[in-house]
Amino acid sequence: MSLSHGRPYLAIPGPSVMPDRVLAAMHRPAPNIYTGALHEMTETLVPDLKAVAGTRHDVAIYIANGHGTWEASLLNVLSRGDRVLALVSGRFGEGWAEVARALGAEVEVMEFGLDRPADPARIEARLREDREAAIKAVMVVHADTATGVRSDVAAIRAAMDAAGHPALLLADCIASMGCDRFEMDRWGVDVAITASQKGLMTPPGLGFVFFSERAGAARARADMVTPYWDWRPRAAPEQYYQYFGGTAPTHHLYGLRAALDMIAEEGLEQVWTRHARLAAAVWAAVECWGRDGTMRLNVAAPEARSHAVTSIALEAPDADRLRAWCEQEAGLTLGIGLGRMPMEGWFRIGHMGHVNAHMVLGALGVIEAGLAALSIPHGAGGAAAAARALAG
């Protein structure tokens, strides 16, 4: 017998849980893409997307996942042979660097390990050495989905300014936007990228690239961009189809409209606070379980942990055994380890987007039951510790 029958809970770090309100908004006939209500609705998305990113600057919308926005962000600001400094704290930092290299950039990787954020002091020192300003861009993943490491983007900008370096600052906010505090203009970010399927609570398929005036000026010099990825017509379309480089992603737009309404109604500050408190409950449970056994949080410092995803070490093969039990016996799907060798000694909990206290407490209760059912050594009282964390 299995207790998994009922509504499943997908607690992976993206695609995140789709709100019923988003799904209902998408459940409609195909609209007229040439004129009328769809055009009017699309225009309302732009200011609300900018509000979530904390910017007054431009946004380009792509029919793409996060990997597509990696390419779009680089193609619009670089020329072949340009040097970029890639700050790496996980698999997604490595992946973005690999894309830059494949596109023809000269990539310098600065590694910080898989359990700690980018170090502003190291960044400042390296940029001070670059007296010829050969480095054209600094790339950082705000919250790496694989490791759960969150870097201090504002401190990185401060380090760049202290070095007096003119490089652009590019931030991957795919896991963090709408979950962790991010303020593009206030923090001095030139290009920020995100996608629809995590904090924006919409099915995968839309990518967003926000870019400053400095990044727009770099576009005038860039020689790598192709027509589809050019952000200029998307940010300032003369005709509706230019928003998307072709046919509009109609039903994704309806879902996104509903998701942005939900964020605005809750209030972005409250969204960030909710994610912080739910993340703290997860951490409390894992720390309690780890007192007797091998389980531990990947990131030791709380200030360097993402509020959207938590990466957890658990001796192989126990991590895979636990994930299988949770899904097959209780209807809870946890994230696999990613970017680690071996991957079997890790699992991840996604707590991003459309999540609340009873969902997170339920997930943690299932995990605790799985640990007991599988006789995996662990400290007692993790779910209770999470409850106390939420109670304040």
C-alpha positions in Angstrom: 0.0 0.0 0.0 1.1 3.5 -0.8 0.1 6.8 0.9 1.0 8.8 -2.2 -2.5 8.9 -3.7 -3.9 12.4 -3.6 -2.4 15.7 -4.8 1.3 15.3 -5.3 3.8 17.9 -4.2 6.7 18.7 -6.5 9.3 20.1 -4.1 12.1 20.4 -6.7 13.8 23.7 -7.4 11.9 24.4 -10.5 9.6 24.0 -12.3 7.9 25.2 -9.1 4.3 24.5 -8.0 1.9 26.1 -10.5 -0.9 28.0 -8.7 -4.4 27.1 -9.6 -5.0 30.7 -10.5 -2.2 30.6 -13.1 -3.4 27.3 -14.6 -7.0 28.7 -14.8 -5.8 31.8 -16.5 -4.1 29.6 -19.2 -7.1 27.4 -19.7 -8.8 29.3 -22.5 -9.2 29.3 -26.3 -6.4 30.7 -28.5 -6.7 34.5 -28.8 -6.3 36.8 -31.7 -2.6 37.6 -31.9 -2.9 40.5 -34.3 -4.9 43.1 -32.4 -7.0 43.7 -29.3 -7.0 42.4 -25.7 -3.8 40.3 -26.0 -1.8 43.3 -27.0 -3.2 45.4 -24.2 -2.5 42.7 -21.7 1.1 42.3 -22.8 1.8 46.0 -22.3 0.8 45.6 -18.7 3.4 42.9 -18.1 6.4 45.1 -18.8 6.1 47.5 -15.8 5.2 44.7 -13.5 8.2 42.6 -14.6 10.4 45.6 -14.0 8.9 46.1 -10.5 9.9 42.5 -9.6 13.4 43.1 -10.9 13.7 46.4 -9.1 14.6 48.3 -12.3 13.4 51.3 -14.4 15.4 50.0 -17.3 14.5 47.8 -20.2 13.3 44.2 -20.4 13.4 41.8 -23.3 11.1 38.8 -23.3 12.2 35.5 -25.0 10.4 32.3 -25.7 13.2 30.4 -24.0 14.3 28.8 -20.8 17.1 30.1 -18.5 19.8 28.7 -20.8 18.4 30.8 -23.6 18.7 33.9 -21.4 22.3 33.0 -20.8 22.9 33.3 -24.5 20.8 36.4 -24.9 22.6 38.3 -22.1 26.1 37.5 -23.5 25.3 38.0 -27.2 24.0 41.5 -26.7 27.0 42.9 -24.8 30.1 41.0 -26.0 32.3 40.8 -29.1 34.2 37.7 -30.1 37.4 37.5 -28.1 36.2 39.7 -25.3 37.3 38.6 -21.8 34.8 37.9 -19.1 35.3 37.0 -15.4 32.9 34.2 -14.4 32.4 33.8 -10.6 31.5 30.2 -9.9 29.8 28.7 -6.8 28.0 25.8 -8.4 27.0 24.0 -11.6 25.0 26.9 -13.0 27.9 29.3 -12.7 30.0 26.7 -14.6 27.3 26.3 -17.2 27.0 30.1 -17.9 30.8 30.2 -18.3 30.7 27.3 -20.7 28.1 29.1 -22.8 30.3 32.3 -22.9 33.2 30.2 -24.0 31.2 28.4 -26.7 30.0 31.8 -28.1 33.6 33.0 -28.6 34.4 34.9 -25.4 37.6 34.4 -23.5 36.5 33.2 -20.1 38.4 33.5 -16.9 36.8 31.4 -14.1 37.2 32.4 -10.5 36.2 29.4 -8.4 34.8 29.7 -4.9 34.0 26.1 -4.2 30.6 24.5 -4.1 29.6 25.7 -0.6 30.5 29.3 -0.3 29.6 32.5 -2.2 31.8 34.8 -4.4 34.3 36.7 -2.3 34.2 40.5 -3.1 37.8 41.0 -1.8 39.2 38.5 -4.4 37.1 40.1 -7.1 38.4 43.6 -6.3 42.0 42.4 -6.2 41.7 40.7 -9.6 40.0 43.8 -11.2 42.7 46.1 -9.8 45.2 43.9 -11.6 43.3 44.4 -14.9 44.8 47.9 -15.6 43.9 47.7 -19.3 40.3 46.9 -18.5 40.5 43.8 -20.7 37.6 42.2 -18.6 34.4 43.4 -20.2 31.9 41.7 -17.9 31.7 40.0 -14.5 29.2 37.2 -14.4 27.6 35.9 -11.2 24.8 33.6 -10.3 22.9 35.2 -7.5 21.6 31.9 -6.2 23.0 28.7 -7.7 20.2 26.2 -8.0 22.6 23.3 -7.7 24.3 24.3 -4.5 21.9 26.7 -2.9 24.8 29.2 -2.5 23.7 32.9 -2.6 26.3 35.5 -3.5 26.1 39.1 -2.4 25.5 40.9 -5.6 25.5 44.4 -4.1 28.9 43.7 -2.4 30.3 42.5 -5.8 29.3 45.8 -7.4 30.9 47.7 -4.5 34.1 45.7 -5.1 34.0 46.6 -8.8 33.5 50.2 -8.0 36.3 50.2 -5.4 38.6 48.8 -8.1 37.5 51.6 -10.4 36.8 49.0 -13.1 34.3 49.7 -16.0 33.2 46.0 -16.5 29.5 45.3 -16.8 27.9 43.3 -14.0 25.7 40.4 -15.2 23.6 38.5 -12.7 21.8 35.2 -13.2 18.6 35.5 -11.1 16.8 32.5 -12.5 16.4 30.8 -9.1 16.3 33.9 -7.0 14.0 36.5 -8.6 10.7 36.6 -6.8 12.2 34.6 -3.9 15.4 36.2 -2.6 15.7 40.0 -2.3 17.1 41.4 -5.6 17.2 45.1 -6.5 18.8 45.6 -9.9 19.1 49.4 -10.0 20.0 49.9 -6.4 22.7 47.2 -6.5 24.2 48.5 -9.7 23.5 45.5 -11.9 23.8 46.0 -15.7 22.1 42.8 -16.9 19.8 40.6 -14.9 18.2 37.4 -16.3 15.4 35.2 -15.1 12.9 32.7 -16.3 9.2 32.0 -15.7 9.3 28.6 -14.0 10.5 29.4 -10.5 9.7 32.4 -8.4 7.4 33.7 -11.2 5.2 30.6 -10.8 4.5 30.1 -14.6 5.3 27.0 -16.7 8.8 26.8 -18.2 9.1 28.6 -21.6 9.6 32.3 -21.0 12.9 34.0 -20.3 13.5 37.7 -19.3 16.6 39.8 -19.8 16.7 43.2 -18.0 19.4 45.6 -19.1 20.7 49.0 -18.1 21.7 52.0 -20.3 25.3 50.9 -20.0 24.5 47.5 -21.3 22.4 49.1 -24.0 25.5 51.1 -25.1 27.5 47.9 -25.1 25.0 46.4 -27.5 25.9 49.0 -30.0 29.5 47.7 -30.1 28.7 43.9 -29.8 29.3 41.8 -32.8 28.0 38.4 -31.7 24.2 39.0 -31.7 21.9 37.3 -34.2 18.5 38.6 -35.2 16.4 36.4 -32.9 18.5 37.2 -29.8 18.8 40.9 -30.4 17.1 42.6 -27.4 16.6 46.0 -29.1 13.3 45.2 -31.0 12.0 43.2 -28.0 12.5 46.1 -25.6 11.1 48.8 -27.9 8.8 47.0 -30.4 7.4 48.9 -33.3 5.1 45.9 -34.0 3.6 43.5 -31.6 5.4 40.4 -32.9 8.7 42.0 -32.1 8.1 41.5 -28.4 8.8 37.8 -28.9 10.7 37.6 -32.2 7.6 36.0 -33.8 4.4 34.5 -32.7 3.4 35.4 -29.1 3.6 32.7 -26.4 -0.1 33.4 -25.8 -1.0 31.1 -22.9 2.2 31.6 -21.1 1.4 35.4 -21.1 -2.0 34.8 -19.5 -0.4 32.6 -16.8 2.3 35.2 -16.2 -0.3 38.0 -15.9 -2.0 36.0 -13.1 1.3 35.3 -11.4 2.4 38.9 -11.4 -1.0 39.9 -10.0 -0.5 37.4 -7.2 3.0 38.9 -6.4 1.6 42.4 -6.5 -1.3 41.5 -4.2 0.9 39.9 -1.6 3.6 42.6 -1.9 7.1 42.0 -3.0 8.6 42.7 0.4 6.2 40.1 1.9 7.1 37.6 -0.8 10.7 37.9 0.2 9.9 37.6 3.9 7.7 34.5 3.3 10.5 32.8 1.4 13.1 33.7 4.2 10.9 32.3 6.9 10.1 29.1 5.1 13.7 28.6 4.2 14.6 29.0 7.9 12.2 26.3 8.8 13.9 23.9 6.3 17.3 24.7 7.7 16.1 24.2 11.3 14.8 20.7 10.4 18.0 19.7 8.6 20.2 20.9 11.4 18.2 18.9 13.8 18.3 15.7 11.7 22.1 16.2 11.3 22.8 15.9 15.0 22.8 12.1 14.8 23.8 10.9 11.3 25.4 12.2 8.1 22.9 14.8 7.0 24.1 18.4 6.7 23.3 21.6 4.9 25.7 22.3 2.0 26.1 26.0 3.0 27.3 26.6 6.5 26.7 30.4 6.7 22.9 31.3 6.8 23.6 34.6 5.1 25.0 32.7 2.1 22.0 30.4 1.7 19.4 30.8 -1.0 15.8 31.3 0.2 14.6 29.4 -2.8 16.4 26.1 -2.7 18.4 24.1 -0.1 21.1 21.6 -1.1 21.5 18.8 1.5 24.2 16.1 1.9 23.2 12.6 2.9 25.5 9.7 2.6 25.0 7.6 -0.5 22.9 5.7 -1.2 20.6 7.1 1.5 19.8 10.3 -0.4 18.4 8.3 -3.3 16.6 5.9 -1.1 15.0 8.8 0.8 13.9 10.5 -2.4 12.4 7.3 -3.8 10.5 6.6 -0.6 9.1 10.1 -0.4 7.8 10.0 -3.9 6.5 6.5 -4.1 5.1 6.2 -0.6 4.0 9.8 0.2 3.6 11.7 -3.1 6.5 14.2 -2.3 9.1 14.7 -5.1 12.5 16.0 -4.0 15.2 17.4 -6.2 18.2 15.2 -7.2 21.8 16.2 -6.4 23.2 18.3 -9.3 26.7 19.2 -10.2 28.3 16.8 -7.7 30.3 13.7 -8.0 28.8 11.4 -6.9 25.4 12.9 -7.2 23.9 10.1 -5.1 25.0 11.7 -1.8 22.8 14.8 -2.2 19.3 15.9 -2.5 17.6 19.3 -2.8 14.4 20.8 -1.5 12.8 23.6 -3.5 10.9 26.1 -1.5 10.2 28.7 -4.1 7.2 30.5 -5.6 3.8 29.2 -4.6 4.6 27.7 -1.3 3.3 28.3 2.2 3.8 27.0 5.8 1.6 23.9 5.6 3.3 22.8 2.3 6.8 23.1 3.7 5.9 21.6 7.1 4.2 18.7 5.3 7.2 18.1 3.1 9.5 18.1 6.2 7.1 15.7 8.0 7.3 13.3 5.1 11.1 13.5 5.0 11.2 12.7 8.7 8.9 9.8 8.2 11.1 8.5 5.4 14.2 8.7 7.5 12.5 6.6 10.2 11.0 4.1 7.7 14.3 3.5 6.1 16.2 3.4 9.4 18.5 6.3 8.2 20.3 7.7 11.3 19.1 11.1 12.1 18.4 13.4 15.1 14.9 13.4 16.4 12.5 16.3 16.2 13.3 18.0 12.9 9.7 18.7 11.9 9.1 20.1 15.4 12.1 22.3 15.1 10.8 23.6 11.8 7.4 24.3 13.4 9.1 26.3 16.2 11.1 28.3 13.6 7.9 29.3 11.8 6.2 30.1 15.1 8.8 32.8 15.6 
